[in-house]
C-alpha cells in the first residue's frame, strides 16, 4: 500500500490512477451496496465524486 501511495507500483492491472475534479462511476452489473450501515440490496449503482476546495485553519493546539 505504501508503494502505491508513492506511485511506485502503479503497473498492476487492478490499479488505476485518475486526476479530475469530478468522477462519475456507473456499474452495469448488479452489485451489493451498503451506506451508513444499512444494506441497499443488490442493484446497479451510480456514484459521483466531486473535489471542492476549502480554506483550512488550525487554531492553537496547546491553549494556556
C-alpha positions as CSV (number, residue, x, y, z in Angstrom):
1,X,0.0,0.0,0.0
2,X,2.8,2.4,0.8
3,X,4.4,1.8,-2.6
4,X,1.1,2.6,-4.3
5,X,0.8,5.9,-2.3
6,X,4.3,6.9,-3.5
7,X,3.4,5.8,-7.1
8,X,6.0,3.0,-7.2
9,X,3.6,0.2,-8.1
10,X,1.0,1.7,-10.5
11,X,1.6,-1.0,-13.2
12,X,-0.7,-3.6,-11.7
13,X,-3.8,-4.2,-13.8
14,X,-6.2,-3.7,-10.9
15,X,-4.8,-0.3,-10.0
16,X,-5.9,2.9,-11.8
17,X,-4.8,6.4,-11.2
18,X,-7.1,9.3,-12.2
19,X,-6.9,13.0,-11.8
20,X,-10.1,15.0,-12.1
21,X,-12.3,17.5,-10.2
22,X,-15.3,15.3,-10.9
23,X,-15.5,11.5,-11.3
24,X,-18.6,9.6,-12.3
25,X,-18.7,5.8,-11.8
26,X,-21.6,3.6,-13.1
27,X,-22.0,-0.2,-12.8
28,X,-23.8,-2.1,-15.4
29,X,-23.9,-5.3,-13.3
30,X,-25.7,-5.9,-10.1
31,X,-23.6,-5.0,-7.1
32,X,-24.1,-5.3,-3.3
33,X,-24.4,-1.9,-1.6
34,X,-24.2,-0.6,1.9
35,X,-24.5,3.0,3.2
36,X,-24.2,4.1,6.8
37,X,-24.5,0.5,8.0
38,X,-27.8,0.0,6.1
39,X,-27.9,-2.6,3.3
40,X,-29.1,-1.2,0.0
41,X,-29.6,-4.6,-1.6
42,X,-28.2,-5.7,-5.0
43,X,-28.6,-3.4,-7.9
44,X,-26.7,-1.3,-10.4
45,X,-25.2,1.9,-8.8
46,X,-24.2,5.4,-10.0
47,X,-21.6,7.2,-8.0
48,X,-20.4,10.8,-8.3
49,X,-17.3,12.2,-6.6
50,X,-16.5,15.9,-6.5
51,X,-13.5,17.8,-5.3
52,X,-14.1,21.1,-3.5
53,X,-11.5,23.5,-2.2
54,X,-11.9,24.8,1.4
55,X,-9.7,27.1,3.4
56,X,-8.3,25.3,6.4
57,X,-7.2,27.0,9.6
58,X,-6.0,25.3,12.7
59,X,-6.1,27.2,15.9
60,X,-3.7,26.9,18.8
61,X,-3.4,23.2,19.7
62,X,-2.0,24.0,23.2
63,X,-4.1,26.7,24.8
64,X,-2.6,28.1,28.0
